Amino acid sequence: MISGAHLELRPWRRLSVEELATLAEVPSRRVWQELEEGILPGRAKGRTRHSFGPRDVFYFRLVRHLEKALTLTQSVRRELHEAIYRVHEHPSSWLKTDKGWELTPVQASFDARQPFAESVKKVRLFVHGKRRIESRPDILGGEPVFKGTRIAVRHVGDLLLKGVPRAEVREDFPRLDDEDLTFAALFAQLPRPPGRPRKALVSRRQGA
């Protein structure tokens, strides 16, 4: 059964606008657009910033998938988001099926298994990767590094995004596995938080 509820994040690990956009592979302006149109909920009471979960990643990936075949109006997108979260029990334009969703007004069914699987994979990679890194003032001025090393996560990711072959990066940083590299490439797509050092880093073989 397709569901957006199988993978959740604890409140302190919820996703920011930029993290949601990166995991869903949409521009951050699209996330802000859905917020402004009231499709995504605003900030929770007592919170100073917007925060999101895996179901929101699934929502955007599913919308991208559906928009290849049809135009989704604002109201239809809102109903889809509510259906994923099961916010309301009243009749909706979206009917859940074993493989995905059916848009009842046009009697069209859509297979959601691929965007759902992609969402779960991306969120798990991100959550596990975040547990693998740390930021300490005494190591590279607080630049996020893989725990127990001086290997800057963003530096590794930047190398991969610039097209450096994974085999070469693995040779330079043998302490990292394939999942570390994939996470680094994902992490490097996020904007730098304010105040992070911007000093260029130099690759060190062994990456110690």
BAVONU-473440 format. One record per residue (C-alpha): x, y negated, z. Coordinates in steps of 0.02 Angstrom, whole numbers, plus 50000, padded with zeros to 5 digits. Layout:
REM residues N
rec u = X&v = Y&w = Z
...
//
This chain:
REM residues 208
rec u = 50000&v = 50000&w = 50000
rec u = 50067&v = 49829&w = 49952
rec u = 50079&v = 49716&w = 50103
rec u = 50170&v = 49559&w = 50151
rec u = 50169&v = 49603&w = 50335
rec u = 50298&v = 49741&w = 50352
rec u = 50449&v = 49629&w = 50385
rec u = 50440&v = 49485&w = 50508
rec u = 50564&v = 49365&w = 50584
rec u = 50576&v = 49312&w = 50763
rec u = 50536&v = 49126&w = 50789
rec u = 50717&v = 49074&w = 50808
rec u = 50762&v = 49162&w = 50646
rec u = 50626&v = 49089&w = 50538
rec u = 50673&v = 49020&w = 50368
rec u = 50699&v = 48837&w = 50323
rec u = 50636&v = 48758&w = 50162
rec u = 50806&v = 48782&w = 50081
rec u = 50821&v = 48963&w = 50139
rec u = 50646&v = 49003&w = 50078
rec u = 50683&v = 48925&w = 49908
rec u = 50846&v = 49020&w = 49891
rec u = 50772&v = 49189&w = 49938
rec u = 50620&v = 49162&w = 49826
rec u = 50729&v = 49094&w = 49685
rec u = 50625&v = 48938&w = 49662
rec u = 50677&v = 48754&w = 49670
rec u = 50658&v = 48679&w = 49843
rec u = 50546&v = 48547&w = 49766
rec u = 50421&v = 48687&w = 49728
rec u = 50414&v = 48730&w = 49913
rec u = 50386&v = 48547&w = 49957
rec u = 50249&v = 48538&w = 49825
rec u = 50156&v = 48684&w = 49903
rec u = 50174&v = 48601&w = 50073
rec u = 50106&v = 48435&w = 50008
rec u = 49959&v = 48523&w = 49926
rec u = 49917&v = 48612&w = 50088
rec u = 49949&v = 48786&w = 50019
rec u = 50088&v = 48820&w = 50144
rec u = 50053&v = 48776&w = 50326
rec u = 50138&v = 48623&w = 50399
rec u = 50254&v = 48620&w = 50548
rec u = 50195&v = 48724&w = 50694
rec u = 50149&v = 48630&w = 50852
rec u = 50303&v = 48584&w = 50951
rec u = 50423&v = 48614&w = 50806
rec u = 50529&v = 48479&w = 50725
rec u = 50545&v = 48565&w = 50555
rec u = 50450&v = 48679&w = 50440
rec u = 50482&v = 48864&w = 50460
rec u = 50432&v = 49013&w = 50355
rec u = 50434&v = 49202&w = 50354
rec u = 50452&v = 49349&w = 50233
rec u = 50272&v = 49335&w = 50174
rec u = 50309&v = 49162&w = 50107
rec u = 50455&v = 49235&w = 50008
rec u = 50336&v = 49367&w = 49941
rec u = 50207&v = 49232&w = 49898
rec u = 50328&v = 49132&w = 49791
rec u = 50399&v = 49286&w = 49705
rec u = 50224&v = 49348&w = 49670
rec u = 50171&v = 49179&w = 49601
rec u = 50322&v = 49177&w = 49487
rec u = 50274&v = 49350&w = 49427
rec u = 50091&v = 49303&w = 49399
rec u = 50129&v = 49139&w = 49312
rec u = 50209&v = 49235&w = 49171
rec u = 50034&v = 49289&w = 49121
rec u = 49917&v = 49149&w = 49176
rec u = 49903&v = 48977&w = 49251
rec u = 49864&v = 48975&w = 49437
rec u = 49766&v = 48825&w = 49498
rec u = 49799&v = 48747&w = 49667
rec u = 49644&v = 48826&w = 49743
rec u = 49687&v = 48998&w = 49673
rec u = 49865&v = 48986&w = 49743
rec u = 49797&v = 48934&w = 49912
rec u = 49679&v = 49083&w = 49915
rec u = 49822&v = 49198&w = 49868
rec u = 49930&v = 49133&w = 50010
rec u = 49785&v = 49153&w = 50131
rec u = 49754&v = 49329&w = 50067
rec u = 49936&v = 49377&w = 50096
rec u = 49924&v = 49311&w = 50273
rec u = 49743&v = 49369&w = 50293
rec u = 49701&v = 49198&w = 50365
rec u = 49517&v = 49211&w = 50323
rec u = 49399&v = 49358&w = 50308
rec u = 49276&v = 49269&w = 50193
rec u = 49266&v = 49321&w = 50008
rec u = 49416&v = 49270&w = 49904
rec u = 49463&v = 49264&w = 49721
rec u = 49597&v = 49392&w = 49763
rec u = 49561&v = 49574&w = 49796
rec u = 49699&v = 49683&w = 49868
rec u = 49734&v = 49847&w = 49778
rec u = 49855&v = 49991&w = 49804
rec u = 49977&v = 49918&w = 49678
rec u = 49954&v = 49733&w = 49705
rec u = 49815&v = 49607&w = 49679
rec u = 49664&v = 49582&w = 49569
rec u = 49608&v = 49407&w = 49520
rec u = 49420&v = 49440&w = 49522
rec u = 49358&v = 49289&w = 49420
rec u = 49452&v = 49351&w = 49266
rec u = 49449&v = 49536&w = 49315
rec u = 49637&v = 49550&w = 49294
rec u = 49747&v = 49663&w = 49401
rec u = 49932&v = 49631&w = 49434
rec u = 50064&v = 49751&w = 49496
rec u = 50150&v = 49670&w = 49646
rec u = 50268&v = 49811&w = 49689
rec u = 50420&v = 49733&w = 49605
rec u = 50407&v = 49559&w = 49684
rec u = 50367&v = 49641&w = 49851
rec u = 50520&v = 49755&w = 49842
rec u = 50629&v = 49607&w = 49790
rec u = 50564&v = 49504&w = 49936
rec u = 50600&v = 49641&w = 50064
rec u = 50774&v = 49669&w = 49992
rec u = 50819&v = 49484&w = 49994
rec u = 50753&v = 49451&w = 50170
rec u = 50839&v = 49605&w = 50243
rec u = 51002&v = 49557&w = 50159
rec u = 50989&v = 49381&w = 50228
rec u = 50942&v = 49434&w = 50405
rec u = 51078&v = 49566&w = 50415
rec u = 51205&v = 49448&w = 50338
rec u = 51168&v = 49311&w = 50465
rec u = 51204&v = 49435&w = 50604
rec u = 51374&v = 49469&w = 50525
rec u = 51436&v = 49289&w = 50529
rec u = 51481&v = 49161&w = 50661
rec u = 51530&v = 48978&w = 50674
rec u = 51659&v = 48924&w = 50803
rec u = 51746&v = 48755&w = 50821
rec u = 51915&v = 48839&w = 50840
rec u = 51900&v = 48933&w = 50674
rec u = 51908&v = 48829&w = 50515
rec u = 51828&v = 48683&w = 50605
rec u = 51663&v = 48773&w = 50627
rec u = 51645&v = 48834&w = 50448
rec u = 51539&v = 48995&w = 50450
rec u = 51652&v = 49148&w = 50440
rec u = 51627&v = 49335&w = 50445
rec u = 51641&v = 49391&w = 50627
rec u = 51814&v = 49444&w = 50680
rec u = 51897&v = 49359&w = 50531
rec u = 51944&v = 49189&w = 50463
rec u = 51855&v = 49225&w = 50299
rec u = 51741&v = 49079&w = 50256
rec u = 51573&v = 49146&w = 50195
rec u = 51539&v = 48999&w = 50079
rec u = 51712&v = 49009&w = 50001
rec u = 51686&v = 49192&w = 49955
rec u = 51514&v = 49153&w = 49887
rec u = 51578&v = 49007&w = 49785
rec u = 51708&v = 49119&w = 49703
rec u = 51573&v = 49242&w = 49651
rec u = 51457&v = 49105&w = 49588
rec u = 51599&v = 49035&w = 49483
rec u = 51614&v = 49203&w = 49396
rec u = 51765&v = 49279&w = 49484
rec u = 51744&v = 49468&w = 49463
rec u = 51686&v = 49559&w = 49620
rec u = 51833&v = 49678&w = 49605
rec u = 51955&v = 49532&w = 49620
rec u = 51863&v = 49459&w = 49768
rec u = 51862&v = 49630&w = 49853
rec u = 52049&v = 49643&w = 49822
rec u = 52078&v = 49475&w = 49905
rec u = 51961&v = 49515&w = 50048
rec u = 51967&v = 49704&w = 50078
rec u = 51880&v = 49687&w = 50247
rec u = 51719&v = 49641&w = 50158
rec u = 51599&v = 49768&w = 50084
rec u = 51480&v = 49747&w = 49938
rec u = 51337&v = 49690&w = 50049
rec u = 51450&v = 49555&w = 50124
rec u = 51490&v = 49491&w = 49950
rec u = 51307&v = 49489&w = 49899
rec u = 51262&v = 49395&w = 50056
rec u = 51404&v = 49271&w = 50030
rec u = 51341&v = 49231&w = 49855
rec u = 51168&v = 49203&w = 49926
rec u = 51233&v = 49097&w = 50071
rec u = 51336&v = 48987&w = 49954
rec u = 51177&v = 48934&w = 49864
rec u = 51113&v = 48849&w = 50022
rec u = 51154&v = 48665&w = 50048
rec u = 51284&v = 48627&w = 50179
rec u = 51213&v = 48572&w = 50347
rec u = 51258&v = 48392&w = 50393
rec u = 51429&v = 48374&w = 50472
rec u = 51506&v = 48533&w = 50402
rec u = 51688&v = 48516&w = 50347
rec u = 51714&v = 48501&w = 50160
rec u = 51900&v = 48538&w = 50155
rec u = 51946&v = 48654&w = 50012
rec u = 51992&v = 48829&w = 50067
rec u = 52128&v = 48935&w = 49989
rec u = 52107&v = 49121&w = 49959
rec u = 52219&v = 49230&w = 50067
rec u = 52251&v = 49409&w = 50018
rec u = 52191&v = 49524&w = 50157
rec u = 52077&v = 49381&w = 50211
rec u = 52134&v = 49387&w = 50390
//
